[in-house]
Amino acid sequence: MTALDSLSLMGYPKEDPDIKKALSWLVKNQLPNGLWKLTYFKKTVKTENSSVKSREGCLWLTLTISKIFKRLYRDNC
């Protein structure tokens, strides 16, 4: 996600094939509630606050993705 964020900040267009592929993946993997999962692999370690940290992480990830979409599609608003 940080690479896509950096590329969007550097001015790479949404039409770039790699950016387009990443955006498509994000759209396909968005959860029904509008968020994205923090990880896409099975966690093996659980802590007593893991569900709270996971929820906060999902919210931060969703904010980052939303900022990327806004940056790349701001001309269409």
GUSEVO-676229 format. One record per atom (N, C-alpha, C, CB): x, y, z; residue number from 1; atom name. Coordinates in pm, 1 decimal, padded with zeros to 6 digits. Each point is the difference from the previous one (the first is absolute). Glycine has a CB too. Layout:
# GUSEVO-676229
<rec xx="X" yy="Y" zz="Z" pos="NUM" site="CA"/>
...
This chain:
# GUSEVO-676229
<rec xx="00081.1" yy="-00117.3" zz="00000.0" pos="1" site="N"/>
<rec xx="-00081.1" yy="00117.3" zz="00000.0" pos="1" site="CA"/>
<rec xx="00086.7" yy="00125.4" zz="00000.0" pos="1" site="C"/>
<rec xx="-00179.6" yy="-00126.6" zz="00118.5" pos="1" site="CB"/>
<rec xx="00290.4" yy="00121.7" zz="-00047.9" pos="2" site="N"/>
<rec xx="00085.6" yy="00118.2" zz="00003.8" pos="2" site="CA"/>
<rec xx="00058.3" yy="00031.7" zz="-00137.2" pos="2" site="C"/>
<rec xx="00054.0" yy="-00051.3" zz="00237.9" pos="2" site="CB"/>
<rec xx="-00026.3" yy="-00051.4" zz="-00317.5" pos="3" site="N"/>
<rec xx="00052.6" yy="00024.4" zz="-00135.1" pos="3" site="CA"/>
<rec xx="-00104.7" yy="00069.2" zz="-00086.0" pos="3" site="C"/>
<rec xx="00148.9" yy="-00201.5" zz="00019.7" pos="3" site="CB"/>
<rec xx="-00272.1" yy="00154.0" zz="-00014.7" pos="4" site="N"/>
<rec xx="-00107.8" yy="00061.7" zz="-00077.5" pos="4" site="CA"/>
<rec xx="-00024.7" yy="00143.2" zz="00048.1" pos="4" site="C"/>
<rec xx="-00105.2" yy="-00227.0" zz="-00037.1" pos="4" site="CB"/>
<rec xx="00109.4" yy="00247.8" zz="00165.9" pos="5" site="N"/>
<rec xx="-00015.4" yy="00134.4" zz="00056.0" pos="5" site="CA"/>
<rec xx="00110.9" yy="00091.4" zz="-00051.0" pos="5" site="C"/>
<rec xx="-00109.9" yy="-00096.2" zz="00205.5" pos="5" site="CB"/>
<rec xx="00232.8" yy="00049.2" zz="-00201.3" pos="6" site="N"/>
<rec xx="00113.5" yy="00080.4" zz="-00047.4" pos="6" site="CA"/>
<rec xx="-00009.9" yy="00030.1" zz="-00148.9" pos="6" site="C"/>
<rec xx="00141.2" yy="-00101.8" zz="00177.9" pos="6" site="CB"/>
<rec xx="-00177.5" yy="00001.9" zz="-00257.9" pos="7" site="N"/>
<rec xx="-00013.1" yy="00021.2" zz="-00143.9" pos="7" site="CA"/>
<rec xx="-00109.5" yy="00101.7" zz="-00032.1" pos="7" site="C"/>
<rec xx="00079.9" yy="-00234.1" zz="-00037.9" pos="7" site="CB"/>
<rec xx="-00189.2" yy="00229.0" zz="00111.2" pos="8" site="N"/>
<rec xx="-00106.9" yy="00097.5" zz="-00023.4" pos="8" site="CA"/>
<rec xx="00044.9" yy="00140.5" zz="00040.0" pos="8" site="C"/>
<rec xx="-00171.8" yy="-00179.9" zz="00038.1" pos="8" site="CB"/>
<rec xx="00251.0" yy="00189.4" zz="00066.8" pos="9" site="N"/>
<rec xx="00053.7" yy="00130.8" zz="00041.2" pos="9" site="CA"/>
<rec xx="00100.0" yy="00054.5" zz="-00102.1" pos="9" site="C"/>
<rec xx="-00032.7" yy="-00065.6" zz="00240.0" pos="9" site="CB"/>
<rec xx="00102.3" yy="-00024.2" zz="-00308.1" pos="10" site="N"/>
<rec xx="00098.3" yy="00040.1" zz="-00101.1" pos="10" site="CA"/>
<rec xx="-00065.1" yy="00037.4" zz="-00132.3" pos="10" site="C"/>
<rec xx="00164.9" yy="-00149.0" zz="00109.7" pos="10" site="CB"/>
<rec xx="-00296.7" yy="00128.9" zz="-00120.0" pos="11" site="N"/>
<rec xx="-00071.4" yy="00041.7" zz="-00119.1" pos="11" site="CA"/>
<rec xx="-00022.7" yy="-00107.1" zz="-00104.9" pos="11" site="C"/>
<rec xx="00094.3" yy="00216.6" zz="00043.9" pos="11" site="CB"/>
<rec xx="-00066.2" yy="-00342.2" zz="-00009.9" pos="12" site="N"/>
<rec xx="-00029.7" yy="-00106.7" zz="-00095.6" pos="12" site="CA"/>
<rec xx="-00150.6" yy="-00003.6" zz="-00023.0" pos="12" site="C"/>
<rec xx="00202.8" yy="-00134.9" zz="00074.0" pos="12" site="CB"/>
<rec xx="-00245.7" yy="00121.7" zz="-00198.4" pos="13" site="N"/>
<rec xx="-00143.2" yy="00004.2" zz="-00029.3" pos="13" site="CA"/>
<rec xx="-00069.6" yy="-00133.0" zz="00026.2" pos="13" site="C"/>
<rec xx="00047.9" yy="00173.6" zz="-00169.8" pos="13" site="CB"/>
<rec xx="-00177.5" yy="-00166.7" zz="00190.3" pos="14" site="N"/>
<rec xx="-00078.8" yy="-00121.6" zz="00021.8" pos="14" site="CA"/>
<rec xx="-00003.4" yy="-00088.5" zz="-00124.1" pos="14" site="C"/>
<rec xx="-00138.7" yy="00124.6" zz="00165.6" pos="14" site="CB"/>
<rec xx="00175.6" yy="-00069.1" zz="-00281.1" pos="15" site="N"/>
<rec xx="00002.5" yy="-00077.1" zz="-00123.6" pos="15" site="CA"/>
<rec xx="00124.8" yy="-00086.9" zz="-00015.3" pos="15" site="C"/>
<rec xx="-00135.0" yy="00179.6" zz="-00101.5" pos="15" site="CB"/>
<rec xx="00237.3" yy="-00156.1" zz="00185.2" pos="16" site="N"/>
<rec xx="00120.3" yy="-00083.2" zz="-00003.5" pos="16" site="CA"/>
<rec xx="-00043.2" yy="-00145.3" zz="00023.2" pos="16" site="C"/>
<rec xx="00149.0" yy="00191.9" zz="00085.1" pos="16" site="CB"/>
<rec xx="-00100.9" yy="-00286.0" zz="-00167.0" pos="17" site="N"/>
<rec xx="-00045.3" yy="-00139.7" zz="00010.6" pos="17" site="CA"/>
<rec xx="00016.2" yy="-00061.1" zz="00139.5" pos="17" site="C"/>
<rec xx="00059.0" yy="-00023.0" zz="-00238.1" pos="17" site="CB"/>
<rec xx="00051.2" yy="00049.7" zz="00303.7" pos="18" site="N"/>
<rec xx="00021.2" yy="-00057.2" zz="00133.4" pos="18" site="CA"/>
<rec xx="-00090.3" yy="00065.4" zz="00104.5" pos="18" site="C"/>
<rec xx="00236.7" yy="-00050.1" zz="-00063.2" pos="18" site="CB"/>
<rec xx="-00255.9" yy="00179.9" zz="00051.8" pos="19" site="N"/>
<rec xx="-00089.4" yy="00070.7" zz="00092.3" pos="19" site="CA"/>
<rec xx="-00143.3" yy="-00048.3" zz="-00022.4" pos="19" site="C"/>
<rec xx="00153.2" yy="00203.3" zz="00002.7" pos="19" site="CB"/>
<rec xx="-00191.0" yy="-00216.1" zz="-00128.8" pos="20" site="N"/>
<rec xx="-00134.9" yy="-00046.7" zz="-00033.8" pos="20" site="CA"/>
<rec xx="-00024.3" yy="-00139.7" zz="00057.9" pos="20" site="C"/>
<rec xx="00004.2" yy="00138.3" zz="-00211.7" pos="20" site="CB"/>
<rec xx="00096.0" yy="-00223.6" zz="00202.4" pos="21" site="N"/>
<rec xx="-00010.9" yy="-00136.2" zz="00054.1" pos="21" site="CA"/>
<rec xx="-00017.4" yy="00003.4" zz="00152.0" pos="21" site="C"/>
<rec xx="00142.3" yy="-00086.9" zz="-00189.5" pos="21" site="CB"/>
<rec xx="-00066.4" yy="00171.4" zz="00256.5" pos="22" site="N"/>
<rec xx="-00009.9" yy="00011.0" zz="00145.7" pos="22" site="CA"/>
<rec xx="-00136.3" yy="00054.4" zz="00041.8" pos="22" site="C"/>
<rec xx="00247.9" yy="00035.8" zz="00012.8" pos="22" site="CB"/>
<rec xx="-00296.8" yy="00065.1" zz="-00082.2" pos="23" site="N"/>
<rec xx="-00130.4" yy="00058.4" zz="00033.3" pos="23" site="CA"/>
<rec xx="-00111.1" yy="-00102.5" zz="-00022.5" pos="23" site="C"/>
<rec xx="00084.9" yy="00229.7" zz="-00062.1" pos="23" site="CB"/>
<rec xx="-00074.2" yy="-00305.8" zz="-00043.7" pos="24" site="N"/>
<rec xx="-00098.4" yy="-00104.3" zz="-00027.6" pos="24" site="CA"/>
<rec xx="-00001.2" yy="-00103.9" zz="00111.5" pos="24" site="C"/>
<rec xx="00030.3" yy="00036.8" zz="-00246.2" pos="24" site="CB"/>
<rec xx="00088.8" yy="-00075.4" zz="00291.6" pos="25" site="N"/>
<rec xx="00009.4" yy="-00096.9" zz="00109.5" pos="25" site="CA"/>
<rec xx="-00066.0" yy="00055.3" zz="00125.3" pos="25" site="C"/>
<rec xx="00213.1" yy="-00091.3" zz="-00096.6" pos="25" site="CB"/>
<rec xx="-00190.0" yy="00218.5" zz="00124.8" pos="26" site="N"/>
<rec xx="-00059.8" yy="00061.0" zz="00119.0" pos="26" site="CA"/>
<rec xx="-00152.3" yy="00000.7" zz="-00008.3" pos="26" site="C"/>
<rec xx="00204.2" yy="00142.0" zz="00026.5" pos="26" site="CB"/>
<rec xx="-00256.7" yy="-00107.8" zz="-00141.9" pos="27" site="N"/>
<rec xx="-00145.3" yy="00001.3" zz="-00017.0" pos="27" site="CA"/>
<rec xx="-00057.7" yy="-00140.6" zz="00019.4" pos="27" site="C"/>
<rec xx="00020.0" yy="00195.3" zz="-00159.0" pos="27" site="CB"/>
<rec xx="00046.4" yy="-00295.0" zz="00102.2" pos="28" site="N"/>
<rec xx="-00048.7" yy="-00137.9" zz="00010.6" pos="28" site="CA"/>
<rec xx="00007.7" yy="-00053.6" zz="00142.9" pos="28" site="C"/>
<rec xx="00072.0" yy="-00036.8" zz="-00235.5" pos="28" site="CB"/>
<rec xx="00019.9" yy="00088.4" zz="00314.9" pos="29" site="N"/>
<rec xx="00021.1" yy="-00053.0" zz="00134.8" pos="29" site="CA"/>
<rec xx="-00057.6" yy="00086.7" zz="00110.8" pos="29" site="C"/>
<rec xx="00202.9" yy="-00104.8" zz="-00087.1" pos="29" site="CB"/>
<rec xx="-00277.1" yy="00207.2" zz="00051.5" pos="30" site="N"/>
<rec xx="-00065.0" yy="00081.2" zz="00102.7" pos="30" site="CA"/>
<rec xx="-00110.2" yy="-00082.0" zz="00064.8" pos="30" site="C"/>
<rec xx="00053.0" yy="00213.9" zz="-00124.8" pos="30" site="CB"/>
<rec xx="-00060.1" yy="-00205.6" zz="00254.8" pos="31" site="N"/>
<rec xx="-00100.7" yy="-00074.7" zz="00074.8" pos="31" site="CA"/>
<rec xx="-00137.2" yy="00065.8" zz="-00015.3" pos="31" site="C"/>
<rec xx="00176.2" yy="-00074.9" zz="00164.4" pos="31" site="CB"/>
<rec xx="-00283.2" yy="00001.0" zz="-00141.5" pos="32" site="N"/>
<rec xx="-00135.1" yy="00057.0" zz="-00011.0" pos="32" site="CA"/>
<rec xx="-00023.3" yy="00123.1" zz="00088.8" pos="32" site="C"/>
<rec xx="-00078.2" yy="-00228.7" zz="-00053.9" pos="32" site="CB"/>
<rec xx="00150.3" yy="00237.4" zz="00165.8" pos="33" site="N"/>
<rec xx="-00016.4" yy="00115.5" zz="00089.1" pos="33" site="CA"/>
<rec xx="00083.2" yy="00120.5" zz="-00043.0" pos="33" site="C"/>
<rec xx="-00046.0" yy="-00159.1" zz="00184.3" pos="33" site="CB"/>
<rec xx="00115.7" yy="00148.1" zz="-00296.8" pos="34" site="N"/>
<rec xx="00078.2" yy="00111.7" zz="-00052.6" pos="34" site="CA"/>
<rec xx="00145.8" yy="00001.5" zz="00042.0" pos="34" site="C"/>
<rec xx="-00208.0" yy="00124.8" zz="-00000.4" pos="34" site="CB"/>
<rec xx="00245.2" yy="-00212.3" zz="00091.7" pos="35" site="N"/>
<rec xx="00138.1" yy="-00006.1" zz="00048.3" pos="35" site="CA"/>
<rec xx="00080.0" yy="-00102.2" zz="-00079.8" pos="35" site="C"/>
<rec xx="-00076.3" yy="00067.3" zz="00229.8" pos="35" site="CB"/>
<rec xx="00204.4" yy="-00073.5" zz="-00200.4" pos="36" site="N"/>
<rec xx="00087.4" yy="-00103.8" zz="-00054.5" pos="36" site="CA"/>
<rec xx="00061.4" yy="-00074.6" zz="00117.0" pos="36" site="C"/>
<rec xx="00049.5" yy="00135.0" zz="-00210.5" pos="36" site="CB"/>
<rec xx="-00023.1" yy="-00264.5" zz="00188.9" pos="37" site="N"/>
<rec xx="00066.8" yy="-00078.4" zz="00104.1" pos="37" site="CA"/>
<rec xx="00142.3" yy="00051.0" zz="00016.5" pos="37" site="C"/>
<rec xx="-00142.9" yy="-00203.0" zz="-00051.2" pos="37" site="CB"/>
<rec xx="00191.2" yy="00193.8" zz="00171.2" pos="38" site="N"/>
<rec xx="00135.9" yy="00044.9" zz="00028.9" pos="38" site="CA"/>
<rec xx="00102.8" yy="-00094.0" zz="-00060.9" pos="38" site="C"/>
<rec xx="-00081.1" yy="00104.8" zz="00211.5" pos="38" site="CB"/>
<rec xx="00051.8" yy="-00232.8" zz="-00211.5" pos="39" site="N"/>
<rec xx="00090.7" yy="-00097.4" zz="-00059.9" pos="39" site="CA"/>
<rec xx="-00080.6" yy="-00099.2" zz="-00083.0" pos="39" site="C"/>
<rec xx="00163.1" yy="00025.4" zz="00192.0" pos="39" site="CB"/>
<rec xx="-00096.9" yy="-00086.1" zz="-00285.6" pos="40" site="N"/>
<rec xx="-00063.5" yy="-00100.3" zz="-00083.5" pos="40" site="CA"/>
<rec xx="00068.5" yy="-00134.7" zz="00016.2" pos="40" site="C"/>
<rec xx="-00066.6" yy="00178.0" zz="-00162.3" pos="40" site="CB"/>
<rec xx="00121.7" yy="-00200.1" zz="00280.2" pos="41" site="N"/>
<rec xx="00055.7" yy="-00130.1" zz="00033.7" pos="41" site="CA"/>
<rec xx="-00041.1" yy="-00031.9" zz="00142.1" pos="41" site="C"/>
<rec xx="00196.5" yy="00029.4" zz="-00158.2" pos="41" site="CB"/>
<rec xx="-00191.9" yy="-00156.7" zz="00192.4" pos="42" site="N"/>
<rec xx="-00044.9" yy="-00044.2" zz="00131.3" pos="42" site="CA"/>
<rec xx="00099.0" yy="00042.6" zz="00108.6" pos="42" site="C"/>
<rec xx="-00117.6" yy="-00194.9" zz="-00107.1" pos="42" site="CB"/>
<rec xx="00066.7" yy="00257.7" zz="00211.2" pos="43" site="N"/>
<rec xx="00085.9" yy="00037.1" zz="00113.0" pos="43" site="CA"/>
<rec xx="00019.0" yy="-00121.6" zz="00089.5" pos="43" site="C"/>
<rec xx="-00080.0" yy="00240.6" zz="-00008.7" pos="43" site="CB"/>
<rec xx="00200.5" yy="-00251.6" zz="00061.5" pos="44" site="N"/>
<rec xx="00027.3" yy="-00111.9" zz="00089.1" pos="44" site="CA"/>
<rec xx="00013.3" yy="00044.6" zz="00144.5" pos="44" site="C"/>
<rec xx="00112.4" yy="-00116.2" zz="-00187.9" pos="44" site="CB"/>
<rec xx="-00092.5" yy="00244.5" zz="00210.9" pos="45" site="N"/>
<rec xx="00019.1" yy="00050.5" zz="00134.7" pos="45" site="CA"/>
<rec xx="-00118.3" yy="00087.5" zz="00037.8" pos="45" site="C"/>
<rec xx="00250.5" yy="-00009.0" zz="-00026.4" pos="45" site="CB"/>
<rec xx="-00311.1" yy="-00019.6" zz="00139.3" pos="46" site="N"/>
<rec xx="-00111.2" yy="00081.5" zz="00048.9" pos="46" site="CA"/>
<rec xx="00038.9" yy="00056.9" zz="00135.5" pos="46" site="C"/>
<rec xx="-00171.3" yy="-00140.2" zz="-00125.7" pos="46" site="CB"/>
<rec xx="00140.6" yy="00267.9" zz="00144.3" pos="47" site="N"/>
<rec xx="00024.1" yy="00064.0" zz="00127.9" pos="47" site="CA"/>
<rec xx="-00133.9" yy="00036.1" zz="00061.4" pos="47" site="C"/>
<rec xx="00224.1" yy="00089.3" zz="-00076.9" pos="47" site="CB"/>
<rec xx="-00223.3" yy="-00044.6" zz="00200.8" pos="48" site="N"/>
<rec xx="-00127.6" yy="00028.7" zz="00065.8" pos="48" site="CA"/>
<rec xx="-00071.3" yy="00120.5" zz="-00061.6" pos="48" site="C"/>
<rec xx="00093.8" yy="-00096.2" zz="00210.0" pos="48" site="CB"/>
<rec xx="-00021.2" yy="00188.2" zz="-00275.2" pos="49" site="N"/>
<rec xx="-00061.3" yy="00116.0" zz="-00064.3" pos="49" site="CA"/>
<rec xx="00002.9" yy="-00010.1" zz="-00152.2" pos="49" site="C"/>
<rec xx="00067.3" yy="00136.9" zz="00196.2" pos="49" site="CB"/>
<rec xx="-00049.4" yy="-00255.7" zz="-00249.5" pos="50" site="N"/>
<rec xx="00016.8" yy="-00012.4" zz="-00144.7" pos="50" site="CA"/>
<rec xx="-00122.2" yy="00045.5" zz="-00078.1" pos="50" site="C"/>
<rec xx="00153.8" yy="-00187.9" zz="00042.6" pos="50" site="CB"/>
<rec xx="-00275.2" yy="00165.1" zz="00008.7" pos="51" site="N"/>
<rec xx="-00118.9" yy="00041.0" zz="-00075.0" pos="51" site="CA"/>
<rec xx="-00012.5" yy="00151.4" zz="-00004.1" pos="51" site="C"/>
<rec xx="-00113.6" yy="-00212.7" zz="00065.7" pos="51" site="CB"/>
<rec xx="00151.4" yy="00281.9" zz="00041.3" pos="52" site="N"/>
<rec xx="-00003.7" yy="00146.3" zz="00002.1" pos="52" site="CA"/>
<rec xx="00105.8" yy="00054.6" zz="-00094.7" pos="52" site="C"/>
<rec xx="-00083.6" yy="-00000.3" zz="00238.5" pos="52" site="CB"/>
<rec xx="00204.6" yy="-00052.7" zz="-00231.1" pos="53" site="N"/>
<rec xx="00107.6" yy="00045.0" zz="-00088.2" pos="53" site="CA"/>
<rec xx="-00033.3" yy="-00029.5" zz="-00145.4" pos="53" site="C"/>
<rec xx="00165.6" yy="-00037.3" zz="00183.6" pos="53" site="CB"/>
<rec xx="-00227.2" yy="-00077.1" zz="-00207.7" pos="54" site="N"/>
<rec xx="-00037.5" yy="-00036.3" zz="-00136.2" pos="54" site="CA"/>
<rec xx="-00104.3" yy="00098.1" zz="-00054.4" pos="54" site="C"/>
<rec xx="00050.1" yy="-00242.5" zz="00050.0" pos="54" site="CB"/>
<rec xx="-00148.2" yy="00276.8" zz="00029.6" pos="55" site="N"/>
<rec xx="-00104.2" yy="00095.4" zz="-00042.0" pos="55" site="CA"/>
<rec xx="00062.8" yy="00135.7" zz="-00028.9" pos="55" site="C"/>
<rec xx="-00173.0" yy="-00122.0" zz="00138.0" pos="55" site="CB"/>
<rec xx="00259.7" yy="00168.8" zz="-00049.5" pos="56" site="N"/>
<rec xx="00066.9" yy="00128.6" zz="-00021.5" pos="56" site="CA"/>
<rec xx="00086.4" yy="-00004.5" zz="-00125.9" pos="56" site="C"/>
<rec xx="-00000.2" yy="00041.8" zz="00248.2" pos="56" site="CB"/>
<rec xx="00069.4" yy="-00152.3" zz="-00268.6" pos="57" site="N"/>
<rec xx="00082.6" yy="-00015.7" zz="-00119.2" pos="57" site="CA"/>
<rec xx="-00083.3" yy="00003.8" zz="-00127.0" pos="57" site="C"/>
<rec xx="00161.1" yy="-00133.8" zz="00133.7" pos="57" site="CB"/>
<rec xx="-00277.5" yy="00067.0" zz="-00131.4" pos="58" site="N"/>
<rec xx="-00090.0" yy="00002.6" zz="-00116.1" pos="58" site="CA"/>
<rec xx="-00046.5" yy="00141.7" zz="-00029.1" pos="58" site="C"/>
<rec xx="-00074.9" yy="-00232.9" zz="00052.6" pos="58" site="CB"/>
<rec xx="00045.9" yy="00308.7" zz="00051.4" pos="59" site="N"/>
<rec xx="-00044.6" yy="00138.3" zz="-00019.0" pos="59" site="CA"/>
<rec xx="00110.9" yy="00086.4" zz="-00058.8" pos="59" site="C"/>
<rec xx="-00158.3" yy="-00026.9" zz="00191.7" pos="59" site="CB"/>
<rec xx="00281.4" yy="00010.5" zz="-00143.1" pos="60" site="N"/>
<rec xx="00112.7" yy="00076.6" zz="-00054.4" pos="60" site="CA"/>
<rec xx="00027.5" yy="-00038.9" zz="-00144.6" pos="60" site="C"/>
<rec xx="00098.4" yy="00017.2" zz="00229.7" pos="60" site="CB"/>
<rec xx="-00105.3" yy="-00146.7" zz="-00259.2" pos="61" site="N"/>
<rec xx="00021.4" yy="-00046.9" zz="-00136.1" pos="61" site="CA"/>
<rec xx="-00107.2" yy="00056.1" zz="-00093.2" pos="61" site="C"/>
<rec xx="00107.4" yy="-00209.8" zz="00088.6" pos="61" site="CB"/>
<rec xx="-00231.0" yy="00209.1" zz="-00043.9" pos="62" site="N"/>
<rec xx="-00109.4" yy="00053.2" zz="-00080.5" pos="62" site="CA"/>
<rec xx="00016.8" yy="00148.7" zz="-00024.6" pos="62" site="C"/>
<rec xx="-00150.1" yy="-00175.5" zz="00092.0" pos="62" site="CB"/>
<rec xx="00196.3" yy="00248.4" zz="00007.8" pos="63" site="N"/>
<rec xx="00026.1" yy="00143.2" zz="-00018.0" pos="63" site="CA"/>
<rec xx="00107.7" yy="00021.2" zz="-00106.8" pos="63" site="C"/>
<rec xx="-00064.2" yy="00043.7" zz="00241.0" pos="63" site="CB"/>
<rec xx="00170.4" yy="-00121.0" zz="-00234.2" pos="64" site="N"/>
<rec xx="00108.9" yy="00012.2" zz="-00098.5" pos="64" site="CA"/>
<rec xx="-00050.1" yy="-00031.3" zz="-00140.5" pos="64" site="C"/>
<rec xx="00166.9" yy="-00062.8" zz="00176.7" pos="64" site="CB"/>
<rec xx="-00243.0" yy="-00044.6" zz="-00190.4" pos="65" site="N"/>
<rec xx="-00053.1" yy="-00036.8" zz="-00131.5" pos="65" site="CA"/>
<rec xx="-00095.0" yy="00107.7" zz="-00051.4" pos="65" site="C"/>
<rec xx="00022.6" yy="-00243.8" zz="00058.1" pos="65" site="CB"/>
<rec xx="-00105.0" yy="00297.3" zz="00029.4" pos="66" site="N"/>
<rec xx="-00093.3" yy="00106.5" zz="-00039.9" pos="66" site="CA"/>
<rec xx="00074.9" yy="00123.2" zz="-00049.0" pos="66" site="C"/>
<rec xx="-00166.7" yy="-00085.3" zz="00166.2" pos="66" site="CB"/>
<rec xx="00275.1" yy="00119.7" zz="-00100.3" pos="67" site="N"/>
<rec xx="00080.6" yy="00114.8" zz="-00042.0" pos="67" site="CA"/>
<rec xx="00063.4" yy="-00024.2" zz="-00137.1" pos="67" site="C"/>
<rec xx="00045.7" yy="00053.6" zz="00241.0" pos="67" site="CB"/>
<rec xx="-00003.5" yy="-00176.2" zz="-00265.2" pos="68" site="N"/>
<rec xx="00058.3" yy="-00034.4" zz="-00130.4" pos="68" site="CA"/>
<rec xx="-00105.5" yy="00014.0" zz="-00109.6" pos="68" site="C"/>
<rec xx="00163.0" yy="-00158.4" zz="00111.1" pos="68" site="CB"/>
<rec xx="-00281.4" yy="00102.7" zz="-00087.9" pos="69" site="N"/>
<rec xx="-00106.5" yy="00012.2" zz="-00099.3" pos="69" site="CA"/>
<rec xx="-00037.8" yy="00145.6" zz="-00023.1" pos="69" site="C"/>
<rec xx="-00085.0" yy="-00225.0" zz="00067.0" pos="69" site="CB"/>
<rec xx="00076.6" yy="00301.5" zz="00039.4" pos="70" site="N"/>
<rec xx="-00034.5" yy="00141.0" zz="-00015.0" pos="70" site="CA"/>
<rec xx="00105.5" yy="00073.1" zz="-00083.0" pos="70" site="C"/>
<rec xx="-00120.3" yy="-00006.5" zz="00220.8" pos="70" site="CB"/>
<rec xx="00247.4" yy="-00021.6" zz="-00192.2" pos="71" site="N"/>
<rec xx="00109.6" yy="00064.1" zz="-00071.7" pos="71" site="CA"/>
<rec xx="-00002.6" yy="-00035.7" zz="-00149.0" pos="71" site="C"/>
<rec xx="00136.8" yy="-00004.9" zz="00210.8" pos="71" site="CB"/>
<rec xx="-00161.1" yy="-00122.1" zz="-00241.5" pos="72" site="N"/>
<rec xx="00004.2" yy="-00044.8" zz="-00137.8" pos="72" site="CA"/>
<rec xx="-00125.1" yy="00036.8" zz="-00079.4" pos="72" site="C"/>
<rec xx="00144.7" yy="-00184.5" zz="00075.9" pos="72" site="CB"/>
<rec xx="-00256.5" yy="00203.5" zz="-00007.4" pos="73" site="N"/>
<rec xx="-00125.8" yy="00027.7" zz="-00069.0" pos="73" site="CA"/>
<rec xx="-00052.8" yy="00140.0" zz="00029.6" pos="73" site="C"/>
<rec xx="-00051.1" yy="-00242.9" zz="00009.3" pos="73" site="CB"/>
<rec xx="00133.9" yy="00330.9" zz="00041.1" pos="74" site="N"/>
<rec xx="-00048.1" yy="00134.1" zz="00038.5" pos="74" site="CA"/>
<rec xx="-00053.0" yy="00080.4" zz="-00118.7" pos="74" site="C"/>
<rec xx="00165.2" yy="-00002.7" zz="00185.9" pos="74" site="CB"/>
<rec xx="-00117.6" yy="-00025.1" zz="-00306.4" pos="75" site="N"/>
<rec xx="-00048.8" yy="00073.7" zz="-00117.7" pos="75" site="CA"/>
<rec xx="-00141.4" yy="-00040.7" zz="-00037.9" pos="75" site="C"/>
<rec xx="00234.3" yy="00018.4" zz="-00080.7" pos="75" site="CB"/>
<rec xx="-00277.8" yy="-00135.9" zz="00127.8" pos="76" site="N"/>
<rec xx="-00133.6" yy="-00048.9" zz="-00035.6" pos="76" site="CA"/>
<rec xx="-00106.7" yy="00039.0" zz="00101.2" pos="76" site="C"/>
<rec xx="00109.2" yy="-00188.9" zz="-00115.3" pos="76" site="CB"/>
<rec xx="-00072.3" yy="00264.1" zz="00217.9" pos="77" site="N"/>
<rec xx="-00097.8" yy="00036.6" zz="00103.8" pos="77" site="CA"/>
<rec xx="-00074.3" yy="00126.4" zz="-00038.6" pos="77" site="C"/>
<rec xx="00143.6" yy="-00107.0" zz="00174.5" pos="77" site="CB"/>
